[in-house]
Amino acid sequence: MKILVVDDEMDVKTLFEQRFRKEIKNKQVDFVFAFSGEEALEYLDKMHHEAMLILSDINMPGMSGLQLLENVKKKYMKPPPVVMMITAYGDAENHRIAKELGADDFLTKPVDFTMLKEKLNLAS
């Protein structure tokens, strides 16, 4: 499963690689990281939107995760990517907007990796 993680915090890459070490080694998941919404769209264009799942932070400088979500859902129709929004803000407004824009799921920081693995059917 190809997963594109979009977050402006660079340490997210190390965190995901540590938490999914076994799944990466077993080739169950393949992570790609983008550190802005713009970088994520460039990747999707270049790779013909090969990410099956996008995990995106909401609060980022430049293009927000909500703007990225809106772009992805309008531009990449076949197959439509699954987009899970991740935010430190658990407020109802961001949740409502994300759902309206087509988010498939909504996670809050700090990410519960056990729950995420269950959602991805990777729980051992």
Backbone bond lengths (Angstrom), bond angles and torsions (degrees), N, CA, C in turn:
res aa  C-N    CA-C-N  psi(-1)  N-CA   C-N-CA  omega(-1)  CA-C   N-CA-C  phi
1 M - - - 1.443 - - 1.532 108.57 -
2 K 1.318 116.72 123.93 1.464 122.59 178.02 1.532 107.76 -86.45
3 I 1.339 116.27 127.47 1.463 121.84 -179.57 1.518 108.95 -126.12
4 L 1.329 115.86 124.52 1.450 122.34 175.29 1.523 107.81 -100.02
5 V 1.333 116.17 116.70 1.463 121.93 178.47 1.521 107.40 -101.52
6 V 1.337 116.38 125.59 1.459 122.00 -177.56 1.519 108.52 -118.85
7 D 1.331 116.21 114.06 1.471 121.49 -179.40 1.514 107.91 -159.72
8 D 1.321 117.11 139.20 1.467 120.35 -179.37 1.523 112.59 -78.55
9 E 1.316 118.02 -8.67 1.465 121.47 177.93 1.529 108.71 -88.35
10 M 1.332 116.08 116.90 1.474 121.53 -175.47 1.527 113.55 -63.44
11 D 1.342 117.67 -29.75 1.465 119.99 -177.19 1.524 113.19 -70.44
12 V 1.322 117.51 -10.20 1.464 121.25 177.31 1.526 110.38 -61.48
13 K 1.325 116.81 -37.22 1.469 121.22 179.43 1.527 110.66 -58.10
14 T 1.327 116.58 -50.41 1.463 121.15 179.53 1.524 110.77 -62.13
15 L 1.318 116.82 -42.64 1.464 121.53 -179.09 1.528 111.37 -60.57
16 F 1.329 117.53 -48.68 1.466 120.55 179.86 1.522 111.14 -65.00
17 E 1.347 116.58 -40.75 1.466 119.02 179.78 1.523 111.61 -65.16
18 Q 1.322 118.15 -33.64 1.466 121.09 177.00 1.525 110.88 -71.70
19 R 1.324 116.37 -47.00 1.467 121.01 -174.99 1.523 113.35 -71.03
20 F 1.329 116.85 -23.17 1.468 121.08 -179.51 1.527 111.19 -114.10
21 R 1.329 117.07 23.95 1.470 121.65 -176.52 1.528 111.86 -52.31
22 K 1.327 116.47 -49.24 1.466 120.95 -177.61 1.529 111.38 -64.62
23 E 1.338 116.78 -43.32 1.456 121.39 -177.76 1.537 111.42 -68.69
24 I 1.328 116.24 -32.72 1.469 120.39 176.21 1.527 109.43 -69.16
25 K 1.331 115.53 -46.28 1.470 120.67 -179.62 1.528 111.11 -60.35
26 N 1.342 115.77 -39.00 1.466 121.03 -179.69 1.532 112.95 -82.74
27 K 1.332 115.67 3.78 1.463 122.72 179.17 1.525 113.26 60.14
28 Q 1.344 115.63 30.32 1.463 119.93 174.42 1.524 110.39 -80.07
29 V 1.332 116.13 -30.14 1.459 121.22 179.46 1.524 109.78 -135.37
30 D 1.318 114.15 150.68 1.452 121.68 176.17 1.522 105.92 -132.47
31 F 1.328 116.66 112.15 1.457 121.16 -177.09 1.512 111.60 -92.97
32 V 1.323 114.95 141.91 1.458 124.04 169.93 1.522 104.47 -127.26
33 F 1.325 116.60 140.66 1.466 120.45 -176.68 1.516 110.85 -119.77
34 A 1.328 115.49 136.40 1.461 122.74 173.15 1.525 105.97 -126.44
35 F 1.320 116.28 140.13 1.455 120.13 -174.73 1.522 113.15 -106.19
36 S 1.332 115.79 15.84 1.464 121.95 172.31 1.521 108.28 -161.75
37 G 1.327 115.75 162.07 1.456 119.78 176.40 1.517 111.66 -62.84
38 E 1.330 115.42 -39.35 1.455 120.49 179.56 1.528 110.89 -62.41
39 E 1.333 116.51 -44.06 1.468 120.89 179.03 1.529 110.79 -62.92
40 A 1.325 116.97 -37.18 1.465 121.05 178.77 1.527 110.72 -63.99
41 L 1.332 117.39 -43.92 1.465 120.22 179.18 1.522 111.29 -65.47
42 E 1.341 116.98 -38.84 1.466 120.52 176.73 1.526 110.27 -60.10
43 Y 1.335 116.01 -44.60 1.464 120.21 178.99 1.529 110.45 -61.03
44 L 1.337 116.48 -47.90 1.463 120.09 -177.85 1.524 111.27 -61.91
45 D 1.330 117.16 -39.24 1.470 120.40 177.78 1.526 110.83 -64.63
46 K 1.323 115.49 -46.61 1.465 121.23 -176.68 1.529 111.33 -65.83
47 M 1.308 117.05 -38.14 1.465 121.10 -175.43 1.532 111.90 -99.70
48 H 1.326 116.95 13.33 1.463 121.81 178.96 1.526 111.32 55.02
49 H 1.314 114.43 48.04 1.477 126.02 178.61 1.521 112.91 43.57
50 E 1.339 115.27 52.33 1.458 119.09 -178.29 1.522 113.87 -76.83
51 A 1.344 118.65 -10.08 1.466 119.62 178.18 1.532 108.79 -65.47
52 M 1.316 116.78 128.25 1.458 120.87 177.18 1.520 110.24 -83.45
53 L 1.332 115.42 -26.29 1.459 121.08 -177.71 1.522 108.26 -139.85
54 I 1.317 115.81 136.07 1.454 121.17 175.38 1.521 107.52 -118.01
55 L 1.329 116.09 125.93 1.461 122.63 173.17 1.520 105.90 -108.77
56 S 1.323 117.52 113.23 1.462 119.93 -174.11 1.513 112.33 -126.01
57 D 1.334 114.31 132.57 1.452 121.40 170.13 1.528 107.51 -65.37
58 I 1.315 117.90 151.52 1.461 120.51 177.19 1.519 110.82 -88.97
59 N 1.323 116.67 -47.81 1.456 121.09 -172.56 1.521 110.80 -91.15
60 M 1.360 115.91 96.76 1.464 121.79 178.19 1.519 108.39 -134.26
61 P 1.332 117.55 149.20 1.462 119.23 174.53 1.525 110.12 -67.56
62 G 1.325 116.56 155.33 1.466 119.82 -176.44 1.511 108.68 74.64
63 M 1.309 116.38 -128.35 1.460 121.00 179.21 1.526 109.77 -72.99
64 S 1.317 116.90 120.79 1.467 120.48 178.88 1.527 109.49 -74.05
65 G 1.321 115.12 165.11 1.458 119.62 176.50 1.515 112.13 -61.65
66 L 1.338 117.10 -32.58 1.460 120.02 178.10 1.532 110.64 -68.05
67 Q 1.331 117.07 -38.47 1.467 120.24 176.58 1.530 110.43 -66.92
68 L 1.326 116.18 -40.14 1.465 120.46 176.23 1.525 110.25 -60.34
69 L 1.324 116.34 -47.02 1.466 121.93 179.16 1.525 110.40 -56.51
70 E 1.321 116.54 -46.69 1.462 120.75 -179.51 1.533 110.64 -60.77
71 N 1.330 116.96 -44.55 1.465 121.53 178.43 1.521 111.60 -61.90
72 V 1.325 116.28 -46.71 1.471 121.37 -177.38 1.522 110.68 -62.61
73 K 1.311 116.93 -46.07 1.470 120.21 -176.05 1.528 112.08 -69.51
74 K 1.335 117.39 -27.52 1.462 119.97 177.86 1.525 111.80 -81.58
75 K 1.329 116.56 -37.56 1.458 121.23 -170.25 1.530 114.01 -89.54
76 Y 1.313 117.15 -37.16 1.466 120.69 -172.92 1.520 109.97 -108.13
77 M 1.315 115.53 90.47 1.455 120.60 -174.26 1.525 113.61 -92.27
78 K 1.316 117.97 -34.24 1.465 120.29 -173.50 1.515 110.46 -130.36
79 P 1.296 119.21 115.45 1.460 124.40 -15.06 1.522 109.38 -76.16
80 P 1.308 117.14 149.02 1.457 118.32 179.95 1.535 110.16 -69.76
81 P 1.327 117.37 129.35 1.468 118.84 179.29 1.527 110.85 -72.15
82 V 1.306 115.44 148.13 1.456 121.40 173.07 1.532 106.06 -83.17
83 V 1.325 116.51 129.26 1.464 120.68 -178.48 1.522 109.43 -123.57
84 M 1.335 115.00 121.27 1.466 121.95 173.79 1.520 107.43 -108.69
85 M 1.312 117.08 127.26 1.451 122.00 -179.99 1.528 109.34 -92.79
86 I 1.335 115.12 137.59 1.467 121.56 179.32 1.520 107.93 -122.79
87 T 1.325 116.46 129.65 1.455 119.69 -179.74 1.515 111.78 -148.33
88 A 1.309 114.85 152.79 1.463 120.24 174.45 1.518 109.77 -79.95
89 Y 1.305 115.78 -14.46 1.456 120.40 -178.10 1.514 109.43 -99.41
90 G 1.323 116.50 111.37 1.453 120.92 -178.06 1.509 112.16 -90.00
91 D 1.351 117.28 24.32 1.459 119.48 -175.06 1.520 112.16 -75.33
92 A 1.297 114.75 154.29 1.463 122.07 -176.35 1.525 112.20 -66.03
93 E 1.337 118.15 -31.07 1.469 120.70 -176.91 1.535 111.59 -64.35
94 N 1.349 117.22 -48.58 1.473 119.51 177.91 1.520 110.67 -62.51
95 H 1.312 116.89 -38.36 1.465 121.13 179.01 1.527 109.68 -62.58
96 R 1.317 116.87 -46.28 1.465 121.61 -179.69 1.534 110.80 -61.54
97 I 1.330 117.00 -47.39 1.460 121.24 -178.85 1.531 110.25 -63.09
98 A 1.334 116.26 -44.63 1.465 120.20 -179.85 1.528 110.79 -59.85
99 K 1.310 117.30 -43.46 1.471 120.34 178.93 1.525 111.24 -65.07
100 E 1.349 116.67 -41.85 1.462 120.47 178.91 1.530 111.67 -61.62
101 L 1.331 116.37 -34.59 1.457 121.17 -178.57 1.534 112.76 -82.10
102 G 1.329 116.12 -4.28 1.457 119.10 175.24 1.514 116.11 105.96
103 A 1.339 117.81 13.02 1.469 119.81 177.54 1.519 109.48 -59.62
104 D 1.322 115.34 138.89 1.456 120.26 -179.73 1.519 112.67 -87.48
105 D 1.335 116.06 -21.21 1.464 120.62 179.22 1.517 108.11 -161.92
106 F 1.320 116.31 168.59 1.457 122.27 -174.34 1.524 108.17 -142.48
107 L 1.339 116.70 120.27 1.462 121.86 -179.83 1.525 109.17 -118.78
108 T 1.330 116.58 150.68 1.456 120.01 177.04 1.522 110.18 -111.54
109 K 1.336 114.66 151.64 1.466 121.34 176.02 1.520 108.30 -85.78
110 P 1.299 118.56 146.05 1.458 125.54 -4.41 1.530 110.66 -69.93
111 V 1.320 115.54 141.39 1.463 121.13 -177.14 1.523 109.74 -65.91
112 D 1.314 115.21 131.95 1.464 121.81 173.88 1.537 105.69 -85.74
113 F 1.335 116.06 98.96 1.467 120.26 -173.92 1.522 112.57 -67.55
114 T 1.314 118.04 -29.40 1.464 120.63 176.47 1.524 109.16 -63.89
115 M 1.333 116.23 -45.91 1.462 120.46 178.85 1.533 110.74 -65.93
116 L 1.337 117.05 -39.61 1.461 120.19 179.05 1.521 110.57 -62.09
117 K 1.325 117.10 -43.94 1.465 120.60 178.86 1.533 110.36 -62.37
118 E 1.321 117.19 -37.20 1.466 119.94 177.10 1.527 110.43 -64.08
119 K 1.331 116.27 -43.84 1.467 119.91 178.77 1.529 111.36 -61.69
120 L 1.328 116.71 -32.70 1.457 121.74 -178.69 1.536 111.81 -89.89
121 N 1.322 116.17 5.38 1.471 122.02 -177.59 1.524 112.48 58.59
122 L 1.349 115.21 39.21 1.453 120.73 178.84 1.525 112.12 -114.15
123 A 1.313 116.45 3.42 1.459 119.70 -178.16 1.517 110.12 -62.75
124 S 1.349 114.84 136.97 1.462 117.92 -178.71 1.497 111.73 -97.12
